[in-house]
Amino acid sequence: MENLFRFIVKYHLFLLFLFLESISAVFIYRSSYFRHSTVLAKVDAARGSAKQVIGGWRDYFGLKARNRELLNVNLSLLNENIYLRTLSEDSRNKDDVNSRMLRNIECIPANVVENTLNRDNNKLILNAGKNDGVEKDMGVISPDGVVGIVDRVSDNFSTVTSLLNTSRSVNGKLKSTGIYGPLVWDRKDIRYIDMIDIPQHITIMQGEEVVTSGHSLIFPEGILIGTVESYRLDRGVSYKVRIKLNNDFRSLYNVYVISAENKAELDSLKREIQIK
């Protein structure tokens, strides 16, 4: 009887041991599963972040390539626009040296790598130079209008005198009347420039476009400069016209240097005329 009792106790203890072992195994399995899941989740998160970074870089370089494509398209359209402007009715009627030579104009694309805004004579540095065909005294424009004139050139870079300067003037023209005058900057506001010496009898319309005069090959005729903001009598003899610049000089990046094939010939001819 006593032996039977001991057997029953041992049997139940054995069953209890198996039960506890089973519970422990379940907890161990679940604990291991959760740890495994946590590790997998972290691996998946890291993999996702890596893919996002790689995808971001791929998109970035893709955008750069796309930007180059658009720049070339804009360049092609700009060259075509300048050429067609020289074939306008006015140009055909004039048939002068300037309009004929304008047909040989091309634009060299460049990027602004430095740009000053707080000096009397502000400058830009472009990543295009002699190796790209850039020369001194070439005009520089952006898709939004006139930027300035090249003043120094190295093999791979060039500096540009911005419109925002007090030492070198460009001629602007009122688009509605064709009357032109020199542009001067008052050093106060980079958003505006003044056109001076406009005769009193001229009708000036607020909001009308001011464009390049085309009296040199630095800039072809009709490149946008800005719009008339206001005007007033200057010293009682002529109008000073306040022009809101179309270019935002704080955000210039893509620009074009204007290359005229026969510019040197025209400049030489003009110098001979002045001498005589």
Helices and strands as residue ranges (DSSP letters): H 2-86, H 89-94, H 97-102, E 105-115, E 121-126, G 130-132, E 139-142, E 145-153, E 158-165, E 171-174, E 180-184, E 192-198, E 209-212, E 224-234, E 238-245, E 254-260, H 263-275
